[in-house]
Amino acid sequence: MSLLENRVAVVTGSSRGIGLEVARALAQAGASVVVNGRDPGAVEDAVHALKDPARVRGVPGSAADPDVAEALVGAARELGTPDILVNCAGTAEPPMSSILNITTRQWHDLIDAHLNATFQTCRAFAPLMAESGRGAIVNTGSHAFTGVFGGTGYPAGKGGVTSLTYALAAELREHGVRVNAVCPGAETRLSAGDDYLAHIDRLHARGLLDDLMHAGALAPPPASYVAQLYVYLASDLAADVTGRVFAGAGGYIGEFPRPAERMITWRDHRSAPPWTPAEIAEHVAGFDGT
C-alpha cells in the first residue's frame, strides 16, 4: 500500500514552485490532490501535470478568500474525506521593501497572502478533520520570520503562521489532528533572476545575512527535495509529531526550537519596589542570554 493511499490532500499555492512539487509528491505517495493558485491557467496546467484526472481537482483563486476556501472543501469532498491540508500560498515582498517605504496596501496584501490564507483554509478544514478524528495540517513558514531577510509584511505574515501553527496544534491535539510547519529553502521563480540575486547581495552587504545564509540563498536546491518533508508530515510516519516547525533545503533538515522565556532577574513585588530603569539596565547588560 502506498504511504498516502486513500487520503485526500488539499495544497494551496500549488500551481507553481514549492506547492506544485508538494502536490506532485503527495500524488506520487498515493493521495488524491486538490491544487490551487490565483492564476486559473496555471492551476489548469498543474492539474494536467499531475496526470491523473480521476484523482486531481483544481480550484483557482486566493486561499485568503473564504469562498475559495469553501470551494476547496467542496473539491476535496468530491475525492473523498479531506484529511491533509498543506498551505503553500504566498507572495514575495516587493523589491527593496522596508518599513521606510512600504505602503499600507502592500502590507495588507502580504498579510493576506500568508497569514489570512492559512487561517481561512484551517478554519474551513479543521472542523471536518476534528469530526472525523484525524487529519494533518502542514503550514509553510520561512526563515524570514526571524528577521534575517528584513522586510515587513512577509516576515510578519510568516511569524504569524508560525504562532498559528503552535496554537492550532495545541487546540486540535485532542481531536487527533496534527499541525506542523515547514520553512523551506528551494529554487522557485521567486528565488531566481538578477533582481533576486542583487537583493540577496544587498542583504549580505548590510549585515542582515551572514555568510552561510548568503551562500545558501544564492544557490537554492530543487523544490523536490523539501517536498518529501511535507509528505512525511502528512503521513502516519509522523503520527506523534505535532506543534513543530521544521526547516528543509536540499539534503538539510532542521528544526526551530519552540520559543522559551528566560529569566533575567526577579524579586518579590510584595516586599520590594519596582525595578528602576538603571537597575534594569544593569541586569540586562549582565545577562549573556544563556
C-alpha positions as CSV (number, residue, x, y, z in Angstrom):
1,M,0.0,0.0,0.0
2,S,1.2,3.5,-0.9
3,L,2.1,5.8,2.0
4,L,-0.9,8.1,1.4
5,E,-3.3,5.7,-0.3
6,N,-7.0,6.6,0.2
7,R,-6.0,10.0,1.5
8,V,-7.3,13.4,0.2
9,A,-4.9,16.3,0.2
10,V,-5.5,20.0,-0.5
11,V,-2.5,22.1,-1.4
12,T,-2.9,25.8,-1.6
13,G,-0.4,27.8,-3.7
14,S,0.3,24.6,-5.7
15,S,0.1,25.8,-9.3
16,R,3.8,26.6,-9.3
17,G,7.0,26.3,-7.3
18,I,7.2,24.5,-4.0
19,G,3.5,24.0,-3.8
20,L,3.4,22.2,-7.2
21,E,6.3,19.9,-6.1
22,V,4.5,19.1,-2.8
23,A,1.3,18.3,-4.7
24,R,3.3,16.1,-7.1
25,A,5.0,14.3,-4.2
26,L,1.7,13.7,-2.4
27,A,0.1,12.3,-5.5
28,Q,3.1,10.0,-6.1
29,A,2.7,8.8,-2.5
30,G,-0.9,7.8,-3.3
31,A,-3.0,10.7,-2.3
32,S,-5.8,12.4,-4.3
33,V,-5.0,16.0,-4.6
34,V,-6.7,19.4,-4.9
35,V,-4.4,22.0,-6.4
36,N,-4.9,25.8,-6.1
37,G,-3.5,29.1,-7.2
38,R,-4.6,32.5,-8.1
39,D,-3.9,32.1,-11.9
40,P,-6.6,29.9,-13.5
41,G,-4.4,28.9,-16.4
42,A,-1.5,27.9,-14.1
43,V,-4.0,25.8,-12.0
44,E,-5.2,24.0,-15.1
45,D,-1.5,23.3,-16.1
46,A,-0.8,21.9,-12.7
47,V,-3.8,19.6,-12.9
48,H,-2.5,18.3,-16.2
49,A,1.0,18.0,-14.8
50,L,-0.2,15.5,-12.1
51,K,-1.5,13.2,-14.9
52,D,-4.4,11.5,-13.1
53,P,-7.7,13.3,-13.8
54,A,-9.7,10.9,-11.6
55,R,-7.6,11.8,-8.5
56,V,-6.9,15.5,-9.1
57,R,-9.1,18.6,-8.9
58,G,-8.2,22.3,-9.4
59,V,-9.6,25.3,-7.7
60,P,-8.4,28.8,-8.8
61,G,-8.5,31.8,-6.6
62,S,-6.8,33.3,-3.5
63,A,-6.9,31.0,-0.5
64,A,-7.4,34.1,1.6
65,D,-10.9,34.4,0.2
66,P,-13.4,32.5,2.4
67,D,-15.4,31.5,-0.7
68,V,-12.3,29.9,-2.3
69,A,-11.6,28.1,1.0
70,E,-15.1,26.6,0.9
71,A,-14.6,25.7,-2.8
72,L,-11.5,23.8,-1.8
73,V,-13.6,21.9,0.7
74,G,-16.1,21.0,-2.0
75,A,-13.5,19.8,-4.4
76,A,-11.8,17.7,-1.7
77,R,-15.2,16.1,-0.8
78,E,-15.6,15.0,-4.5
79,L,-12.4,12.9,-4.0
80,G,-13.3,11.5,-0.5
81,T,-12.7,12.7,3.1
82,P,-10.3,15.6,3.2
83,D,-7.6,14.7,5.8
84,I,-4.5,16.5,4.6
85,L,-4.2,20.3,4.2
86,V,-0.9,21.9,3.1
87,N,-0.7,25.7,3.0
88,C,1.9,26.8,0.5
89,A,0.2,30.0,-0.8
90,G,2.2,33.2,-0.6
91,T,3.9,36.0,-2.4
92,A,7.2,37.8,-2.3
93,E,7.9,41.1,-0.5
94,P,8.1,43.9,-3.1
95,P,11.7,44.6,-4.2
96,M,13.6,46.9,-1.9
97,S,10.6,46.9,0.5
98,S,11.2,48.1,4.1
99,I,9.3,49.9,6.9
100,L,10.7,53.1,5.3
101,N,8.8,52.8,2.1
102,I,6.1,50.1,2.2
103,T,2.5,51.1,1.6
104,T,-0.5,50.1,3.7
105,R,-1.9,48.3,0.6
106,Q,1.3,46.3,0.2
107,W,1.3,45.4,3.9
108,H,-2.3,44.1,3.7
109,D,-1.6,42.2,0.6
110,L,1.3,40.4,2.2
111,I,-0.5,39.6,5.4
112,D,-3.5,38.4,3.3
113,A,-1.4,36.1,1.1
114,H,0.4,34.4,4.0
115,L,-1.4,34.6,7.3
116,N,-5.0,35.2,6.3
117,A,-4.8,32.5,3.6
118,T,-3.5,30.0,6.2
119,F,-6.2,31.0,8.6
120,Q,-9.1,30.7,6.1
121,T,-8.2,27.2,5.0
122,C,-7.5,26.0,8.5
123,R,-10.9,27.4,9.6
124,A,-12.6,25.6,6.7
125,F,-10.9,22.2,7.1
126,A,-10.1,21.8,10.9
127,P,-13.8,21.2,11.9
128,L,-14.0,18.4,9.2
129,M,-10.8,16.8,10.5
130,A,-11.9,17.1,14.1
131,E,-15.2,15.5,13.3
132,S,-13.5,12.5,11.6
133,G,-10.9,12.3,14.4
134,R,-7.8,12.5,12.2
135,G,-6.0,14.9,10.0
136,A,-2.7,16.6,9.2
137,I,-2.2,20.3,8.5
138,V,1.2,21.4,7.2
139,N,1.7,25.2,7.0
140,T,4.6,26.9,5.3
141,G,6.7,29.3,7.3
142,S,10.0,30.9,6.4
143,H,13.4,31.7,7.9
144,A,12.3,35.3,7.3
145,F,10.2,35.2,10.5
146,T,13.5,35.6,12.4
147,G,14.1,38.9,10.6
148,V,17.2,37.9,8.8
149,F,15.8,38.9,5.4
150,G,14.5,42.2,6.5
151,G,11.2,43.4,5.0
152,T,7.8,43.9,6.7
153,G,4.7,42.0,5.7
154,Y,6.4,38.9,4.6
155,P,8.3,38.1,7.8
156,A,5.3,39.3,9.9
157,G,3.0,37.0,7.9
158,K,5.3,34.1,8.3
159,G,5.8,34.8,12.0
160,G,2.0,34.8,12.3
161,V,1.9,31.4,10.5
162,T,4.4,30.0,13.0
163,S,2.4,31.2,16.0
164,L,-0.8,30.0,14.5
165,T,0.8,26.6,13.9
166,Y,1.7,26.3,17.6
167,A,-1.8,27.4,18.7
168,L,-3.7,25.1,16.4
169,A,-1.5,22.1,17.3
170,A,-2.4,22.7,21.0
171,E,-6.2,23.2,20.2
172,L,-6.5,20.2,17.8
173,R,-4.4,17.6,19.5
174,E,-7.3,16.2,21.5
175,H,-9.2,15.8,18.2
176,G,-6.5,13.7,16.5
177,V,-5.4,16.5,14.2
178,R,-1.7,17.3,13.9
179,V,-0.4,20.7,12.9
180,N,3.2,21.4,11.9
181,A,5.1,23.9,9.7
182,V,7.9,23.8,7.2
183,C,10.3,26.6,6.5
184,P,11.6,25.6,3.0
185,G,14.6,26.6,1.0
186,A,14.2,25.9,-2.7
187,E,14.6,27.3,-6.1
188,T,11.4,28.9,-7.4
189,R,10.6,31.7,-9.7
190,L,10.7,34.0,-6.6
191,S,14.3,32.9,-5.8
192,A,15.9,33.3,-9.2
193,G,16.9,36.0,-11.6
194,D,19.1,39.1,-11.4
195,D,16.8,41.1,-9.2
196,Y,16.7,38.3,-6.6
197,L,20.5,37.8,-6.6
198,A,21.0,41.6,-6.2
199,H,18.6,41.6,-3.3
200,I,20.4,38.8,-1.5
201,D,23.8,40.5,-2.1
202,R,22.4,43.8,-0.6
203,L,21.1,42.0,2.5
204,H,24.6,40.4,2.9
205,A,26.3,43.7,2.5
206,R,24.1,45.4,5.1
207,G,24.9,42.6,7.6
208,L,21.4,41.1,7.7
209,L,22.5,37.8,6.2
210,D,25.6,36.0,7.5
211,D,28.0,34.3,5.1
212,L,26.3,30.9,5.4
213,M,22.7,32.2,4.8
214,H,24.0,34.3,1.9
215,A,25.6,31.3,0.2
216,G,22.5,29.2,0.7
217,A,20.2,31.9,-0.6
218,L,22.3,32.3,-3.8
219,A,22.2,28.6,-4.6
220,P,18.8,27.2,-3.6
221,P,18.3,23.5,-4.2
222,P,15.4,21.9,-6.2
223,A,12.0,22.1,-4.6
224,S,11.5,18.3,-5.0
225,Y,13.8,17.8,-2.0
226,V,11.8,19.7,0.6
227,A,8.6,18.3,-0.8
228,Q,9.4,15.0,0.8
229,L,9.4,16.7,4.3
230,Y,5.8,17.7,3.6
231,V,4.9,14.2,2.6
232,Y,6.4,12.8,5.8
233,L,4.5,15.3,8.0
234,A,1.2,14.5,6.2
235,S,1.7,10.7,6.6
236,D,1.3,8.3,9.5
237,L,5.1,8.2,9.8
238,A,4.6,11.4,11.7
239,A,1.7,10.2,13.8
240,D,3.3,11.5,17.0
241,V,4.6,14.8,15.5
242,T,2.7,18.0,16.1
243,G,3.3,21.6,17.1
244,R,6.8,21.6,15.5
245,V,8.5,23.9,13.0
246,F,10.9,22.3,10.6
247,A,13.4,23.6,8.1
248,G,14.3,21.8,4.9
249,A,16.6,22.7,2.0
250,G,18.2,20.1,-0.3
251,G,19.7,17.4,1.9
252,Y,19.4,19.5,5.0
253,I,16.6,19.0,7.6
254,G,16.5,21.1,10.8
255,E,14.0,22.3,13.4
256,F,13.4,25.7,15.1
257,P,13.2,25.3,18.8
258,R,10.0,26.4,20.4
259,P,10.4,30.0,21.8
260,A,11.0,29.9,25.6
261,E,11.1,32.7,28.1
262,R,14.3,33.0,30.1
263,M,14.5,34.9,33.4
264,I,16.9,37.8,33.6
265,T,16.2,38.6,37.3
266,W,13.5,38.6,39.9
267,R,12.4,40.0,43.2
268,D,9.1,39.7,45.1
269,H,6.8,42.6,44.3
270,R,5.1,42.0,47.6
271,S,8.1,43.1,49.6
272,A,10.2,45.1,47.1
273,P,9.6,48.3,45.0
274,P,9.6,48.3,41.2
275,W,12.9,48.0,39.4
276,T,14.3,51.3,38.5
277,P,15.4,51.8,34.8
278,A,19.0,51.9,35.9
279,E,18.7,48.6,37.8
280,I,17.0,47.1,34.8
281,A,19.8,48.3,32.5
282,E,22.4,46.7,34.9
283,H,20.7,43.4,34.9
284,V,20.1,43.3,31.1
285,A,23.7,44.3,30.4
286,G,24.9,41.4,32.6
287,F,22.7,38.8,31.0
288,D,24.5,36.8,28.4
289,G,21.4,35.0,27.1
290,T,22.2,31.6,28.4
